[in-house]
Amino acid sequence: MGIYVMEPRVLGYIPRGQRFDLPDLIKGLIADRQPVVGYRFDGHWLDIGRQEDYAHAVESFERDRALFLPE
């Protein structure tokens, strides 16, 4: 799972016009002694990056509505 929040200056680490993965960015930041922190999330998470993932999430929500919207 991942939600990434970064300062605008991080854009300077991303090369233009070429493939560049997040691990490469993180490694570059660490190499330059820039702060990189994380937060462990132990809750329920569904990736909805693809249509079939989203459809699964909608089904899960309908089936377990109380899990997502507790009273």
C-alpha positions as CSV (number, residue, x, y, z in Angstrom):
1,M,0.0,0.0,0.0
2,G,1.2,3.5,-0.5
3,I,0.2,7.1,-0.3
4,Y,3.1,9.4,-0.9
5,V,3.4,12.9,0.3
6,M,6.5,14.9,-0.7
7,E,7.8,18.4,-0.7
8,P,7.9,20.1,-4.1
9,R,11.7,20.1,-4.1
10,V,11.6,16.3,-4.5
11,L,10.7,16.9,-8.1
12,G,14.3,17.9,-8.7
13,Y,15.3,14.3,-8.1
14,I,13.1,13.0,-10.9
15,P,14.7,12.9,-14.3
16,R,12.5,14.0,-17.2
17,G,11.6,11.8,-20.1
18,Q,12.7,8.5,-18.7
19,R,11.3,5.7,-16.5
20,F,12.0,6.3,-12.9
21,D,10.6,4.2,-10.1
22,L,9.7,5.3,-6.6
23,P,12.4,3.1,-5.0
24,D,15.0,5.0,-7.1
25,L,13.7,8.3,-5.8
26,I,13.8,7.1,-2.2
27,K,17.3,5.8,-2.6
28,G,18.4,9.1,-4.1
29,L,16.9,11.0,-1.2
30,I,18.6,8.8,1.3
31,A,21.9,9.1,-0.5
32,D,21.6,12.9,-0.2
33,R,20.7,12.6,3.5
34,Q,17.2,14.0,2.9
35,P,14.5,13.0,5.4
36,V,12.5,9.9,4.4
37,V,9.9,8.7,6.9
38,G,7.1,6.1,6.8
39,Y,4.0,5.3,8.7
40,R,2.8,1.7,9.3
41,F,-0.9,1.3,8.5
42,D,-2.6,-1.7,10.1
43,G,-6.1,-0.9,8.8
44,H,-8.1,-2.2,5.8
45,W,-6.7,-1.3,2.4
46,L,-7.7,-2.1,-1.1
47,D,-5.8,-1.1,-4.2
48,I,-8.1,0.4,-6.8
49,G,-5.6,1.1,-9.5
50,R,-7.2,-1.1,-12.1
51,Q,-10.9,-1.5,-13.1
52,E,-11.1,-5.0,-11.7
53,D,-9.6,-3.8,-8.4
54,Y,-12.2,-1.1,-8.2
55,A,-15.0,-3.5,-8.9
56,H,-13.7,-5.7,-6.1
57,A,-13.6,-2.7,-3.8
58,V,-17.2,-1.8,-4.6
59,E,-18.3,-5.4,-3.9
60,S,-16.4,-5.4,-0.6
61,F,-18.0,-2.1,0.4
62,E,-21.5,-3.4,-0.4
63,R,-20.9,-6.6,1.4
64,D,-19.2,-5.1,4.5
65,R,-20.7,-1.6,4.7
66,A,-20.5,-1.5,8.5
67,L,-16.7,-2.1,8.3
68,F,-16.3,1.1,6.3
69,L,-19.1,3.2,7.8
70,P,-19.4,2.2,11.4
71,E,-22.3,3.8,13.3
